[in-house]
Amino acid sequence: TYSLVSMSDATCSGIVSGSATVNIIVAPTVTLAAFSAICTNAGMQTLTGGSPAGGVYSGLGVSNGVFDPAVGTSTITYTVTFGSGCTKSASRILTVGTAPVVTLNTFASVCSTAPAFTLTGGMPGGGTYSGTGVTGSATFTPSVAGVGVKIITYTVNSGGCSGSDTASITVNNCGGCPNPPTSNAGVDKNTCGSGGVAITGSIGGAATNSTWSSAGSGAFTPNTTALNVTYTPSAADLTAGSVKIYLTTNDPDGAGACVAAKDSMIINFLPAPTAGAITGNSNFCRNTSGNIYSIPAQAGVTFNWTAPTGATITGQGSNSISIAFSNTAATGNVCVTPTNSCGSGAQVCKAITVRTTVPGTPGAITGSTIGCPGESKVYSVALIAAANQYLWTPPAGATINGSSTAFLTTSNSVTVAFGAGFTGDTLKVRTVNCIGQSNTARVLRINKTAPGTPGTITGQAVGLCNINGVTYSIAAVTNATSYTWRTTVAGSTINGSTSPVTTSNLSVSANYGVVSTGNIYVKSNNGCGSSAERTLALVGRPAVPTSITGPAVVCKSQIGVAYSTTSVPFATSYGWTVPSGASITSGATTTNILVNFGPTAATGTVKARATNACGSSSYFNLNVTMNTCPKINSDGSIDQLFMEAYPNPVHDLLHVTLLSPATNSFNLMITDVMGRTIQQEVVEASVGENKLTVNAHGLAAGTYVLSLSSTSGIVQQRFVVE
């Protein structure tokens, strides 16, 4: 642009000139080649055909130049930026056909001798079958397919797109085996030592050869294919004590109906026997009989016992003997020598001594410290080696093994029965041998004590309106023998009966009618009395809803705004309230409502509560802020730049509504919370409302900022990717 300026006055006149350079960018034509039609199951498509290079593809289902056919037919735009504010673009429709969804049911097994048949089970109809043994469009011939598992494919073509599914069909050889092979590995064997064991096997039927194998790690001599072999065990076989040997024939007809035969036998490796420790008293009394000494029994082993002078053995040869000691029996040893077919093992002995002193005081008495009338409980002490008997004295009001006086027994364990007169007393026990009683008695105090209060009652406490079979439970209470349940809810029953109900079970079942409020109680009982009651408060109305889903910020005059609440168990309807100036247009008694906000709508609360025949819960509240938002005028213009993105949080596609006061190019940018640019592209917007789609599928979970900027201004919104 050039300009001349002239000027003059009384003293000065002249001409001033100057120049400026203007750069004009002549943008070349942007073109986009036509797209070939594809199908919804074609997979992700990399977009091409835009010219000149360096441009950006955009449109529904497009992200970073890649198109997802799952969104269906879409308009694709190719935009090239030539300089600041200078862009051109071209668009084409990418047609996406719908691929048919195809399924094929599993086929039943057939014999190889079965006749050819028509394949069925493919959906939708009109498709074709293919695979080994298939001729035409649907005929399967088992003899042609052959024995084994065959894969059948069913394909359907529709509108230029195709889909398929597969299923298997098993063809069995049903001809039978006329002369099946047989195998005999021989009988099980026992052997002593670690030397080789001779084995003789035999085969028959159509079998022509065989192979020996072992579950162990020993060796076969001369080889594994001879029928008469020697098996030499490994160290691991000997440690295991036995090994299983197999004789397996060949398969006479390969893939035919015959199969190889297999038989097994077991070799047991018997070591020289060993005797375990001898159990029995280390001290004995003269002139006594029935003194038992024993060791663990072993199969195939006999036992030779010896005893000191003056002792007589009964039961020689077995693992347990009875010894009678005469009045001249002497201190010495009880010994035993084990013998089996492999020889005799080492002798084991136990020293025994003639008793000369009374036994020691018993150890602590084990058993419950609580006893109630009508109960019977077991009490015991540890065995005392120097004792032959135990003298038990029952508590007052109780008996021991039926005796109300001191009771002498060879057992270190007794049963105490508590009678109606038992109020609490001590149980006593002394040890006894041929010399006398222990110097002191062991004592256990047993008290008459009621059980403790049950723990927390678990079970439904809210929404109990006209429902049956509600289960309530408690944990077991120590020393309790029964539990008494009752409820203050009128018309209810427990275990089918009017409360109170006493049961030994830890749970009961309750039936309810119309319930306002009330309680259920339980206490524990035994013969000593009852505990205090545990209480659970009951309510007939349903619980309070736990959430309301919907926008917390809305615009005046915005209509069709959706709110929903979670379903509440045992609720039959729902009640809603909305802020002043708003109205519910549908769903007022359901979990989902639509709300119209009028021009005078004010900031307020959306509330939801659950209701049934017994009443309504308290409200759950969602505070809603009212904004004066941009509007589209009658001429298509708007007052100011505005953007709204949803859903938020988002999983895949973020839908963006952009209200633009002018036709403009916008720089769309996604940044993370650190301000780093994650995604960027240029989009075109016209005056008024524009719909955009942003693919968030590839973004990591987290918080991001979506920005749209142009000469009209900038708008931003945070969104969360889950």
C-alpha positions in Angstrom: 0.0 0.0 0.0 1.4 3.4 -0.9 0.3 6.9 0.1 1.3 10.5 -0.6 0.7 13.4 1.8 0.9 17.1 0.7 0.8 19.9 3.1 1.3 23.7 3.0 0.9 26.7 5.3 2.2 30.2 5.4 5.7 29.2 5.9 6.0 25.5 4.8 4.9 23.3 2.1 5.9 19.9 0.6 5.2 16.3 -0.1 5.9 13.3 2.1 6.0 9.7 0.8 6.5 6.2 2.2 6.1 2.5 1.5 5.0 -0.8 3.2 5.4 -4.5 2.1 2.3 -6.8 2.2 2.8 -10.6 2.0 -0.1 -12.4 0.5 -0.3 -16.2 1.0 -1.9 -18.0 -1.9 -3.1 -21.3 -0.4 -3.2 -24.2 -2.9 -6.3 -26.3 -3.3 -6.8 -29.0 -0.6 -8.3 -32.3 -1.9 -9.4 -35.5 -0.3 -9.7 -38.7 -2.4 -12.9 -40.7 -2.2 -12.9 -43.5 0.4 -13.7 -47.1 -0.4 -16.7 -48.5 1.5 -15.7 -50.8 4.5 -17.5 -52.9 7.1 -17.9 -52.5 10.8 -15.7 -55.5 11.5 -12.9 -54.2 9.2 -10.7 -53.1 12.2 -9.0 -49.7 12.7 -8.3 -47.9 9.4 -5.4 -45.5 8.8 -6.8 -42.6 6.8 -5.0 -41.5 3.5 -5.8 -39.6 0.4 -5.5 -36.0 1.7 -3.4 -33.6 -0.4 -1.2 -31.7 0.1 0.6 -33.6 2.8 0.9 -32.5 6.4 -2.8 -32.0 7.1 -5.0 -33.3 9.9 -8.0 -35.7 9.6 -11.0 -35.1 11.8 -14.6 -36.4 12.2 -16.6 -38.9 14.2 -14.5 -42.0 15.1 -11.2 -40.3 14.0 -8.2 -40.1 16.4 -4.6 -39.3 15.3 -5.4 -40.1 11.7 -7.0 -43.5 12.5 -10.7 -44.2 11.9 -12.8 -46.7 14.0 -15.4 -48.4 11.8 -17.5 -49.3 14.9 -19.0 -45.7 14.8 -20.6 -46.3 11.4 -20.7 -44.0 8.3 -18.9 -40.7 9.0 -17.9 -37.5 7.3 -14.1 -37.2 7.3 -12.5 -33.8 7.0 -8.9 -33.2 5.9 -7.5 -29.7 7.0 -4.2 -28.1 6.0 -2.8 -25.1 7.8 -0.6 -22.9 5.5 0.1 -20.0 7.8 -1.2 -18.1 10.8 -5.0 -18.1 10.4 -4.8 -19.6 6.8 -6.3 -23.0 6.5 -8.2 -25.0 3.9 -10.0 -28.3 4.1 -11.9 -30.9 2.1 -14.4 -33.5 3.2 -15.6 -37.0 2.1 -18.1 -39.4 3.4 -16.6 -42.7 4.5 -19.4 -45.3 4.1 -19.4 -48.1 6.7 -21.6 -51.2 6.1 -22.9 -53.3 9.0 -21.3 -56.7 9.2 -23.8 -59.5 10.2 -23.4 -61.1 13.6 -23.0 -64.8 12.9 -23.2 -67.7 15.4 -22.8 -71.5 14.9 -24.0 -74.1 17.5 -21.7 -77.0 18.5 -22.2 -80.2 16.5 -22.8 -83.7 18.1 -20.2 -86.4 17.5 -20.7 -88.8 14.6 -19.3 -92.2 13.5 -17.0 -92.3 10.6 -19.4 -94.8 9.0 -22.4 -92.5 9.3 -24.0 -91.3 6.0 -23.6 -87.8 4.7 -25.9 -85.2 6.3 -26.9 -81.6 6.0 -25.2 -79.2 8.5 -27.5 -76.9 10.5 -27.3 -74.5 13.5 -25.8 -71.4 11.7 -27.6 -68.1 12.3 -28.8 -66.0 10.6 -29.9 -68.3 7.8 -28.7 -68.1 4.2 -25.0 -68.7 4.9 -22.6 -71.4 3.7 -20.7 -74.1 5.5 -17.0 -74.9 4.8 -14.3 -77.2 6.2 -12.9 -80.7 5.8 -15.5 -83.1 4.6 -18.0 -80.4 3.5 -19.3 -80.3 -0.1 -21.7 -77.9 -1.6 -23.0 -75.3 0.8 -23.9 -77.6 3.7 -23.3 -81.3 3.2 -20.9 -83.1 5.6 -19.6 -86.6 4.8 -17.9 -88.3 7.9 -16.0 -90.9 5.8 -14.5 -88.1 3.7 -13.6 -86.0 6.7 -11.9 -88.9 8.5 -11.5 -89.7 12.2 -10.7 -86.8 14.5 -11.9 -83.3 15.4 -13.0 -81.2 12.3 -13.5 -77.4 12.3 -16.6 -76.2 10.4 -17.0 -72.5 9.4 -20.3 -70.9 8.8 -20.2 -67.6 6.7 -23.0 -65.1 5.9 -22.7 -62.3 3.4 -25.0 -59.3 3.8 -24.9 -55.9 2.0 -21.4 -56.3 0.9 -20.1 -57.3 4.4 -19.6 -60.8 5.8 -19.3 -62.5 9.2 -18.4 -66.0 10.3 -18.3 -68.4 13.3 -16.8 -71.8 13.8 -17.7 -75.0 15.7 -16.1 -78.4 15.9 -17.5 -81.8 15.0 -15.8 -85.0 16.2 -15.7 -88.1 13.9 -15.3 -91.3 15.9 -14.0 -94.7 14.7 -17.0 -96.9 15.4 -15.7 -100.1 13.6 -14.6 -101.9 16.8 -11.4 -103.9 17.5 -11.8 -107.6 16.5 -8.7 -109.0 18.4 -7.8 -106.6 21.2 -4.2 -106.9 22.6 -3.7 -108.1 26.2 -0.9 -107.5 28.8 0.0 -109.3 32.0 2.8 -107.9 34.1 2.6 -110.7 36.7 1.7 -110.8 40.4 2.9 -108.3 43.1 6.2 -109.3 44.8 7.9 -108.7 48.1 11.7 -108.7 48.4 14.3 -108.2 51.0 17.4 -106.1 50.5 18.3 -104.0 47.5 19.1 -106.7 44.8 17.4 -107.2 41.5 13.9 -108.7 41.2 13.0 -111.1 38.4 9.7 -110.3 36.6 8.0 -112.4 33.9 5.4 -110.8 31.7 3.2 -112.0 28.9 1.2 -110.5 26.0 -1.7 -111.8 23.8 -4.4 -110.9 21.3 -3.1 -108.8 18.3 -0.1 -107.5 20.3 3.3 -108.2 18.7 5.6 -106.5 21.1 5.7 -104.7 24.5 7.7 -102.3 26.6 8.4 -102.3 30.4 8.3 -99.0 32.3 8.4 -97.9 36.0 6.9 -95.3 38.2 10.3 -95.2 39.9 13.9 -94.7 38.6 15.4 -98.2 38.6 16.8 -100.2 35.6 15.5 -103.1 33.5 17.9 -105.9 32.4 18.6 -106.9 29.6 16.3 -104.2 28.2 12.7 -102.8 28.4 11.4 -104.9 25.4 12.1 -108.4 26.7 9.2 -110.2 28.4 11.5 -111.8 31.1 13.5 -109.0 32.8 15.2 -108.2 36.1 14.3 -104.9 37.8 17.1 -103.3 39.9 15.7 -100.7 42.3 17.2 -97.2 42.7 18.0 -95.7 46.1 14.8 -93.6 45.7 12.8 -96.8 45.1 14.1 -98.3 48.3 13.4 -95.1 50.2 9.8 -95.1 48.9 9.4 -98.8 50.0 7.7 -99.9 46.8 7.6 -99.3 43.1 4.9 -99.8 40.4 6.0 -101.6 37.2 4.0 -101.4 33.9 4.0 -103.7 30.8 2.5 -101.9 27.7 1.8 -103.5 24.3 2.0 -101.9 20.9 -1.2 -100.6 19.2 -1.9 -103.2 16.6 -3.9 -101.0 14.1 -2.4 -97.5 14.7 -5.2 -95.0 14.3 -7.8 -97.8 14.2 -10.2 -98.9 16.9 -7.7 -101.1 18.7 -5.6 -99.5 21.5 -2.5 -100.6 23.4 -3.0 -102.8 26.5 -1.3 -102.0 29.8 -1.0 -103.9 33.0 0.9 -103.3 36.3 2.4 -105.0 39.3 4.0 -103.7 42.5 7.4 -104.7 44.1 7.5 -104.1 47.9 11.0 -103.7 49.4 10.9 -105.1 52.9 13.6 -103.9 55.2 14.6 -105.7 58.4 12.0 -104.7 61.0 12.5 -102.1 63.7 10.6 -101.7 66.9 9.3 -98.4 68.2 9.6 -97.2 71.8 7.8 -99.3 74.4 4.9 -97.6 76.2 3.9 -98.6 79.7 4.7 -97.7 83.3 8.3 -97.4 84.3 7.4 -98.4 87.9 5.4 -101.4 88.9 3.9 -102.9 92.1 4.5 -106.4 93.2 1.5 -108.8 93.3 -0.3 -107.0 90.5 -1.5 -108.1 87.1 -2.8 -106.4 83.9 0.2 -104.2 83.5 0.2 -103.3 79.7 3.3 -102.8 77.6 3.2 -102.2 73.8 4.8 -100.9 70.6 3.2 -99.9 67.3 2.0 -102.9 65.2 3.7 -103.7 61.9 2.3 -105.9 59.1 4.1 -109.2 58.7 6.1 -108.6 61.9 6.1 -110.8 65.1 7.5 -109.7 68.5 9.4 -111.6 71.0 9.2 -110.1 74.6 11.3 -110.6 77.7 10.7 -109.3 81.3 12.6 -109.2 84.6 12.6 -112.2 87.1 9.3 -112.7 88.8 7.2 -111.4 85.8 4.8 -113.4 83.7 4.0 -112.4 80.1 0.6 -112.9 78.4 0.3 -112.2 74.6 3.8 -113.2 73.4 4.3 -112.6 69.7 1.9 -109.6 69.5 2.7 -105.9 69.7 1.0 -105.6 73.1 1.4 -107.8 76.2 0.1 -107.9 79.7 2.5 -108.6 82.6 1.7 -110.0 86.1 4.4 -109.2 88.7 4.8 -111.6 91.6 5.8 -110.7 95.2 9.4 -111.5 94.2 9.5 -109.5 90.9 12.7 -107.5 90.6 13.8 -104.3 89.0 15.0 -104.9 85.4 14.0 -104.4 81.7 11.0 -105.2 79.5 12.5 -105.9 76.0 11.1 -106.8 72.6 12.8 -108.1 69.4 10.9 -107.7 66.0 11.1 -110.4 63.3 9.8 -110.7 59.7 10.7 -112.7 56.6 13.8 -110.6 56.1 15.2 -111.4 59.6 15.2 -109.9 63.1 15.6 -106.3 64.0 17.4 -104.6 66.9 16.1 -105.3 70.4 14.4 -102.4 72.2 14.2 -102.2 76.0 12.4 -100.2 78.7 13.8 -100.1 82.2 11.1 -100.8 84.9 11.6 -100.3 88.7 9.7 -101.7 91.7 7.7 -98.9 93.2 8.7 -97.9 96.7 7.1 -94.4 97.1 3.6 -92.9 96.6 3.0 -91.1 93.2 3.3 -87.3 92.8 0.5 -84.8 92.8 -1.5 -84.7 89.5 -1.0 -81.8 87.1 -3.7 -79.2 86.5 -7.2 -80.4 85.9 -8.4 -79.6 82.4 -12.1 -78.9 81.8 -14.7 -76.1 82.1 -14.7 -73.9 85.2 -18.5 -73.4 84.8 -21.1 -76.0 85.7 -24.8 -75.7 85.5 -27.6 -78.0 86.9 -28.4 -80.6 84.3 -25.1 -80.5 82.5 -22.4 -83.2 82.2 -18.8 -82.3 81.4 -15.5 -84.2 81.0 -12.4 -83.4 83.2 -8.9 -85.0 83.0 -5.3 -84.8 84.2 -2.1 -85.8 82.5 -1.1 -89.4 83.1 1.4 -90.0 86.0 3.9 -92.8 85.4 4.1 -93.8 89.0 0.3 -94.0 89.4 -1.9 -97.0 88.9 -5.2 -95.3 89.7 -6.8 -91.9 90.3 -9.1 -91.0 93.2 -11.7 -88.3 92.1 -13.9 -86.4 94.6 -16.9 -84.7 93.1 -18.1 -81.2 93.9 -21.1 -80.9 96.3 -24.3 -81.4 94.3 -22.5 -83.3 91.5 -21.5 -86.9 90.7 -18.5 -88.5 89.0 -19.3 -91.4 86.7 -22.6 -91.7 88.6 -21.0 -91.6 92.1 -21.7 -88.8 94.6 -18.7 -89.9 96.8 -15.0 -90.3 96.0 -14.5 -92.5 92.9 -11.4 -94.6 92.3 -10.6 -95.4 88.6 -7.6 -96.4 86.4 -8.6 -93.6 84.0 -7.2 -90.1 84.1 -10.5 -88.8 82.7 -14.0 -88.7 84.3 -17.4 -87.2 83.5 -19.0 -84.9 86.1 -22.8 -84.5 86.1 -24.1 -81.3 87.9 -27.4 -81.9 89.8 -30.2 -79.4 90.7 -28.5 -78.7 94.0 -25.2 -77.6 92.5 -24.3 -74.0 93.5 -20.5 -74.1 93.0 -17.7 -76.2 94.6 -14.3 -77.8 93.9 -13.4 -81.0 92.0 -10.5 -82.9 93.5 -8.2 -85.7 92.3 -5.3 -87.7 93.8 -3.0 -90.3 92.3 -2.8 -93.8 93.8 -0.4 -96.8 93.5 0.4 -99.8 95.5 2.3 -97.8 98.1 -0.5 -95.2 98.7 -2.0 -91.9 97.6 -0.3 -88.7 96.5 0.4 -86.5 99.5 -1.8 -83.7 98.1 -4.8 -83.4 95.8 -5.2 -81.3 92.7 -8.2 -79.0 92.9 -10.4 -77.1 90.3 -13.0 -74.6 91.3 -16.2 -75.0 89.3 -18.8 -72.1 89.5 -22.4 -71.9 88.6 -22.4 -69.0 86.0 -24.9 -67.8 83.5 -23.6 -67.2 79.9 -22.5 -63.8 78.6 -24.7 -61.4 76.5 -24.7 -62.3 72.8 -22.7 -60.2 70.3 -24.1 -58.1 67.6 -27.2 -59.3 65.8 -26.7 -59.5 62.0 -29.6 -59.2 59.6 -31.8 -56.8 57.7 -32.9 -53.9 59.9 -34.5 -51.5 57.3 -37.2 -51.9 54.6 -39.0 -54.7 56.6 -42.4 -54.0 55.0 -44.5 -57.1 54.2 -41.5 -59.4 53.7 -40.9 -62.9 55.0 -37.9 -65.1 55.7 -35.6 -62.4 57.1 -32.6 -64.2 58.8 -31.0 -62.9 62.0 -27.9 -64.4 63.4 -25.4 -64.1 66.3 -22.0 -65.7 67.1 -22.0 -68.6 69.5 -21.8 -67.6 73.2 -19.5 -69.6 75.5 -21.3 -71.9 77.9 -24.7 -71.1 76.3 -27.0 -74.1 75.6 -29.9 -72.1 74.0 -31.0 -68.7 72.8 -34.3 -66.8 73.3 -35.4 -64.4 70.6 -38.3 -61.9 70.7 -39.5 -58.9 68.8 -41.8 -55.9 69.6 -43.0 -55.6 66.0 -46.8 -56.3 66.1 -48.0 -59.2 64.0 -44.5 -60.6 63.3 -43.4 -64.2 63.8 -40.1 -65.8 64.6 -39.5 -69.3 63.1 -43.2 -69.3 62.3 -44.3 -68.7 66.0 -45.3 -65.7 68.1 -42.2 -64.5 70.1 -40.5 -65.2 72.4 -38.9 -68.3 70.8 -36.1 -70.4 72.4 -33.8 -72.4 70.2 -30.4 -74.0 70.2 -29.7 -72.5 66.8 -27.6 -69.3 66.3 -30.0 -67.9 63.7 -33.8 -67.5 63.3 -36.2 -66.5 60.4 -38.7 -63.6 60.9 -41.9 -62.7 58.9 -43.2 -59.1 58.9 -46.4 -57.4 57.9 -46.9 -53.6 58.0 -44.0 -52.3 60.1 -43.4 -48.9 61.6 -40.5 -49.3 64.0 -39.6 -51.9 66.7 -36.8 -54.1 67.9 -35.6 -57.7 67.8 -33.9 -59.1 71.0 -31.9 -62.2 71.8 -30.4 -63.5 75.1 -28.3 -66.6 75.8 -29.3 -69.3 78.3 -27.9 -72.3 80.2 -28.8 -74.3 83.3 -27.3 -71.5 85.4 -29.6 -68.7 84.0 -29.9 -66.2 81.2 -27.8 -63.2 80.0 -28.9 -59.6 79.3 -30.6 -59.1 75.9 -28.9 -57.9 72.7 -31.0 -55.5 70.7 -31.3 -54.5 67.0 -33.6 -51.6 66.0 -36.1 -52.4 63.1 -37.7 -50.0 60.6 -40.4 -50.8 58.0 -39.6 -48.0 55.6 -36.8 -48.4 53.1 -33.3 -47.1 53.5 -32.2 -43.6 52.3 -30.9 -43.6 48.6 -27.1 -43.4 48.5 -26.6 -41.1 45.6 -28.1 -38.9 42.9 -26.5 -38.8 39.4 -27.0 -35.7 37.3 -25.5 -32.3 36.6 -24.7 -30.1 39.6 -24.6 -27.0 37.4 -27.4 -26.2 35.0 -28.6 -23.3 32.9 -31.8 -21.3 33.3 -34.4 -22.4 30.8 -32.5 -25.7 30.3 -35.0 -28.5 29.6 -34.9 -32.3 29.7 -32.2 -32.5 32.4 -31.9 -36.1 33.6 -31.4 -37.1 37.3 -31.3 -40.7 38.7 -30.8 -42.4 42.0 -29.7 -45.9 42.9 -32.4 -48.5 43.5 -33.1 -49.1 47.2 -34.0 -52.7 48.3 -37.6 -53.1 49.2 -38.7 -49.7 47.9 -41.9 -49.7 45.8 -41.6 -46.0 44.6 -39.5 -42.9 44.9 -40.3 -39.2 45.7 -38.4 -36.2 44.3 -38.3 -32.5 44.9 -36.6 -29.9 42.7 -35.4 -26.3 43.1 -37.8 -23.3 42.8 -38.6 -22.5 39.2 -38.0 -26.1 38.1 -40.5 -28.9 37.3 -40.4 -32.7 36.9 -41.7 -33.7 33.5 -41.5 -37.5 33.8 -40.5 -40.3 36.2 -41.6 -38.5 39.4 -42.2 -41.9 41.3 -39.3 -43.8 39.7 -35.5 -43.8 40.0 -35.1 -41.6 36.9 -36.6 -38.2 36.3 -36.4 -35.4 33.7 -36.4 -31.8 34.9 -37.2 -28.5 33.1 -35.5 -25.4 34.6 -37.5 -22.3 33.9 -36.2 -18.8 33.2 -36.6 -17.9 36.9 -35.1 -21.2 38.3 -32.9 -20.6 41.3 -30.0 -22.4 42.8 -31.3 -25.1 45.1 -31.5 -28.9 45.9 -32.6 -31.9 44.0 -33.8 -34.5 46.5 -34.8 -38.2 46.3 -36.3 -40.6 48.8 -37.5 -44.2 48.8 -41.0 -45.3 49.7 -42.9 -48.4 50.5 -46.3 -49.3 52.1 -44.7 -48.7 55.6 -43.4 -45.2 54.9 -40.7 -43.1 53.3 -37.0 -42.7 54.0 -35.2 -39.4 54.5 -34.1 -37.4 51.4 -30.7 -37.7 49.8 -29.7 -34.2 48.5 -27.8 -33.0 45.5 -27.0 -29.2 45.5 -27.6 -27.7 42.0 -26.2 -24.3 41.0 -28.1 -22.3 38.5 -26.2 -20.3 35.7 -27.4 -17.8 33.1 -26.0 -19.6 30.0 -25.4 -18.5 26.4 -28.5 -18.8 24.2 -28.9 -19.1 20.4 -30.8 -16.1 19.2 -33.5 -16.2 16.5 -31.1 -15.1 13.8 -28.7 -18.0 14.8 -26.2 -15.7 16.7 -25.2 -16.2 20.3 -24.2 -13.8 23.0 -20.9 -15.3 24.0 -18.5 -18.3 23.4 -19.6 -21.4 25.4 -18.5 -25.0 25.6 -19.9 -28.1 27.3 -18.3 -31.6 27.3 -19.9 -34.8 28.4 -20.0 -37.5 29.7 -17.6 -36.6 32.6 -16.0 -38.9 33.7 -15.5 -40.5 30.2 -14.3 -43.9 29.1 -14.2 -43.6 25.3 -15.8 -40.7 23.3 -16.1 -37.2 24.8 -19.0 -35.3 23.2 -18.5 -31.5 22.9 -21.1 -28.8 22.3 -19.5 -25.5 21.2 -21.6 -22.3 20.9 -19.6 -19.9 18.7 -20.5 -16.2 18.1 -18.8 -16.3 14.7 -17.6 -18.7 12.0 -14.0 -19.5 13.0 -11.2 -22.0 13.2 -10.6 -23.3 16.7 -7.4 -24.9 18.1 -8.6 -27.9 20.1 -6.0 -28.9 22.7 -5.9 -31.5 25.5 -3.4 -31.0 28.3 -2.7 -32.9 31.5 -2.6 -31.4 35.0 1.1 -30.5 34.5 0.2 -28.4 31.4 1.8 -30.8 28.9 0.0 -31.0 25.6 -1.4 -34.5 25.0 -3.5 -34.0 21.9 -4.1 -31.1 19.5 -6.0 -30.4 16.3 -7.8 -27.7 14.4 -11.6 -27.8 14.1 -14.0 -25.5 12.1 -17.0 -24.0 13.8 -19.9 -22.1 12.3 -22.1 -19.5 14.0 -24.3 -21.0 16.7 -24.2 -24.6 17.9 -21.5 -27.0 16.8 -21.1 -30.7 17.8 -17.6 -32.2 18.1 -16.3 -35.6 19.2 -13.0 -36.2 21.0 -11.7 -39.8 21.3 -10.4 -40.3 24.9 -9.9 -44.0 24.5 -6.1 -43.8 24.3 -5.7 -41.5 27.3 -4.4 -42.9 30.6 -6.7 -42.6 33.6 -6.5 -39.2 35.2 -7.6 -35.5 35.0 -7.2 -33.4 31.8 -8.1 -29.9 30.5 -9.9 -29.5 27.2 -9.4 -26.1 25.5 -10.9 -24.5 22.4 -9.3 -21.2 21.4 -9.8 -18.8 18.5 -10.0 -15.1 17.8 -13.5 -15.3 19.4 -11.8 -16.2 22.7 -10.9 -19.4 24.7 -13.1 -21.8 26.6 -11.9 -24.6 28.9 -13.3 -27.6 30.8 -11.7 -30.2 33.1 -12.6 -33.8 32.5 -11.7 -37.1 34.0 -10.8 -40.3 32.2 -11.6 -43.6 34.0 
